[in-house]
Amino acid sequence: MQSLIGTGVALVTPFKLDFSVDTEALKRIVKYSIDGGIEYLVVLGTTAENATLSVEEKELVIRTVIEANKGTLPLVLGVGGNNTMKVVEELKTRDLSAFAAILSVSPYYNKPTQEGIYQHFKAVAEASPIPVILYNVPGRTASNMLPSTVLRLANDFKNVIGIKEAAGDIVQAMRILKDKPKDFLVISGDDMIALPMVLAGGSGVISVIGQGFPKEFSEMISLGLNKKVNEAFKYQYLLSDSIDMIFEQGNPAGIKEVFLSLGISENTVRLPLVQVDHSLSERLHEFVKKINK
C-alpha cells in the first residue's frame, strides 16, 4: 500500500495531571504530526499505553484521533493480543471503516512456537476485513517471529501486507527484505535503525521519536527512500542522541517529556510506568531547545 510508505507515528495517549485522557492534547499531537509531514498515524499501539486504557477510553482515543485527523492521513489501528479468539472477535465486531489497516502484535507472554504464531495470524488474517500489518517486537513479547514465519504469512495471505519489524536486528530485517513478495512492506519498528532498513529496501518506519520531531524525522526517511544517503545521515546523527534518550527510562515516558518541553501535553504516564527522572528531563529539554532554536 503506497499510502503506508514513509513515516508513520505510534501516537501517545496524553493524560491530564489527574490521569484522565487529555483529548485536547491528543488533537494537538495529531495536528503537530500532520503539519510536520508525517505520512500516517498509528492509534492504540504500545506507545499509547494501550494496556492501561479502559474499553471506554480506547473508544474515546479512537474517536478523538478520527475527528482531529479529518481524513487527512491514513490511520492504522492496533488490534492484537495473546488471546486469539478475543482478537478475532474484535475484528469481526469493530467498525474499521476509518482505518487503512490494522497493526497486530505477535502474541506475548504465552511464548508460542513459530507454528503457533503462524496459526494466530492465520486466524487474524481470515477475520480481518482490512489489511493486516504484523508486528514483531520480541523485547516485549518474549518470542521472536522468525523471517521464515513472516515470509510464510506474507505468501499465504494477500491481506497480510507488511510487518513492523522491531527486533532491532538489521540482519533479520534483511533476510525478510531479500525474499519478501514484491509489494510486502517491511517497516522499521526501531527508530535508531529505521534509516539503514530503508536503505536496504524497507518501506519506512512506525516511529516514536517521529511525533516529537516530525519534520526532521520524516525528512530523513524521505531522503532515505530516495537514496540520498549523505543528506539522510545528517538527520540520523542529529537525532540519534534523542532516540537513545526517549527510550532510556521507558516508552512513552521519554517522548511525553519531549511533548511537555514543546508545550503540547503533560508528561503524565500511568503506573506501572513513571515519569523520567530530573537528569533525563533536563537533557531532553536541552535537546528540544537545540533542535528548535
N, C-alpha and C positions, 0 to 999 in steps of 0.2 A: 504493500500500500504506500503510494508516493506521499500521502499526507502524513505518514508517521516516519518519514526520513528527516533527520536533523536532530534538534534538541527538544526533548520533552522534559518536563519537570515533575517530580513527585511532590505534590503540594503538601505543605504542613497543614495541620488544623490549629489555628491560633486560638488561644484561650485567654479570657479575661483574668484579672487577679483573683477572682472567686472561682476559677477553674471552669466556668461555663464557656461554651463555644462562642467565639467572637466573630459574628458573621460580617460585621463591617470591616474588620481587619482582613478577613478572608477575601472579601471583594477587592480590597486594596492590593492584596498579593496577586490576585488574578490579573488585575489591570496592570500592575508593575511587570508581570511576566509577558503579557501581551505587548505592552509598549516597548519592552526590551528585545523583542524579536524572537521569542520562543515559538516553536512550531506546534506543540501540542501539550496538553495538560493531563496529568495522571491524578485521579481522585481516589482517595482511600487506599493508598499504598502503605507500606511500612512507615514512611516518614510522617504520615497523617496520624500516628499514634492510634491506628485503627483498633488495636486490641483493647484500648481503654474507653472506646466510644460505645454508648448505648445504641440500640436499634434506632431510636428516635433521633439521636444526634447524628448518626450516619445519614439518615434521610435529610436532615437539616443541612449537612455539609453538601450533599449531592445537589439539593435544590439551590443552595446559595451559589455554588460554582456554575451551574447551568444558567442561572439568572445573570450573574456577573459576566460570564463569557459572551452571552447574547449571540451564540452561533459563530463567533469569530474564529476560534481554533477547534480542531478535533479534540474530543475528550476520550480518555481511556479510563475505565473503572476497574479498580482492584476487586476481584471476586475469587477468593481462594480459601484454602483451609486444609485441615488434616482429617476432616470427615467428608469423604467423597459424596455420600448421599446428600448431605446438607448443602454442599456446593452445587450439586446438580439441581436440587430443589430450588435454590435461589435463582439459578439461571433459567429455570422453567417458569418462574413466577414473577420475576422482577421486570419492570419496564426498562428496556435497554435502548429505546429508540433514540435517545440523545447521545449515544456513545458510538464511537467508531470501532472499538474493540474492547475486550476485557484483558486485564493482566492477571494471570493466575499463578500463584506461588506454588512451588513444589511442596508436597505435604511435609510439615515439620513435626518434630517430637516423636512421631511413630517410627521414624527411620525405616521407611520401606526399601525393599530391594529395587533394582532397576526395573524389573518386571512389574513390581507394584506401582512405581512411578508411571510407567507406561500405561498400565490399566487405569490408573487415576485420571490421567489426561485423556485417555480414550473416552472415558465417561464424560469428562468435561467437554471435549470437542463435539461429541454426539449430542449433548444437551444444549450447547450454546447457539443462540440464533445469530450471533455476530462473531467476527473473527477473534481468535484466541492468540494472545502472546504468552508464551511460557515464561516463567521467572525462576531462575536458578540462583539461589543465594545460600550456599552451604554454611556460611558463617552463622546464619540464623536458623536454618532448617536441620542441621546436623547430618545431612546427607547430600551428596553431590550428584546432580543429574549429568551423567556422562555424555560426551558427544555422540556416542552410538545410539543412546536413547533419544536424544534430541533429534538426530537425523531420521531415526525410525518414525517418530511422531510427525516430523515435517513431511516425510514422503507418504505417510499413510492417511493424513487428514488435510484436505485442502484448506480448511478454515483455521488450521494452525499456521499462522502467517509469520511468526517470528519468536525470538527469545530475548528476554532481558538477561544477559549473562553477567552475573555478579560474583563469580568465583574469585575474581582478582587474579586470574591466571591467563595471561595473554596466549600461552601455548594452547591451552584448552580452547580458547576462542578461535584460534587459527585453524584448529582441527575441524571445528564446525564450519568455518568460512570456506575451507578447502573443498568440502564435499556437500555443501548445502544445495537444495534446489535453487534455481536461478533467482526467484523473487522472494525467497525467505529472508526476513530481516534479522540480522544479528546486531542487537542493541546493547551497548555497554551499560552495565548497572554499577559501574565503578568509575567515579569522576576522574581519578588520577590516571587511569589507562584508557579513558574514552578516546583521546586523540590517536594513540597508537592503534587501537582497534579499528577506528575509522580508516586510518591509512592502510591497514591490512585488508580492507574491504568491507568493514562494518557499515551499518546504516545510520549510526548516530548514537544517542545516549538518552537514558532516562535519568536525569540528574537531580542531585540535592543542591549543590552549590549554584547551579544554574538559575534558581529562583532568587538567589541573593545578588548575583551579578549577571543578570540575563544578557545584557548587551555584549559583554566581554566573552562569556562562555559560549553563547550561540554563534558569535562571530568566529571563535576558534574552531568550532565543529564545522561551520560552513566552509572555512578555509581548508580544513582537512578533507572534506568531501570533494573539494575542487583541487585537491593535491597541491595546494600552495603551502608546502611544508614549512619553510623557514618562517613565514608570516604566522602560521598557526602555532608554532612552538614558542613564539614570543608571548602569546597569550597563555600557553601552558605554564611557562616559567613565571609569568606574572601572577597567576592564580594558584600555583602549586602549594604555597605556604598556607593559603586559606583553606584549601581542600584538606590538608593534614589537620588544621586546627578545628574545623567544624565536626570532625569525627573523633577528635581526641578524647572527649568525655561523653560520647554517645550522640546518636542521632535521634531526634532532631534538636537536642539542646543547643548544639553549636549554631545551626542555621537560624534558630529562633533568636539567639543573641545578636546575629547579624541583622535580623529584622528590627530588633529593639534599637540598634545603633542607627538604622535607616529611618526610624520613626514610623514604621509601618505597623508593628504589632508589639505586644508584650512578649517577654521571654518565658512565659509560664509553660511548664510541662506537667504532666500528670505522673504521679507515682506508679510504678517504681522508678521512673526517671526523675532526675533532679536537675536544676539549673547548673550551668557551668560555674566553676569557681572564679574568684576575683581575678586571679592571674590570667586565666584564659579569656575572661571577659575583656580585660584591658587590651590584650593582644589583638582580639578580634575587632574591637572598636578602633584601634590604631590602624589596622589593615583597611577597614571601611573608609576611614579618613583619607588614607593614602590613595585608594582607588578612585575616590570621588572628588579629589581636590582639583 
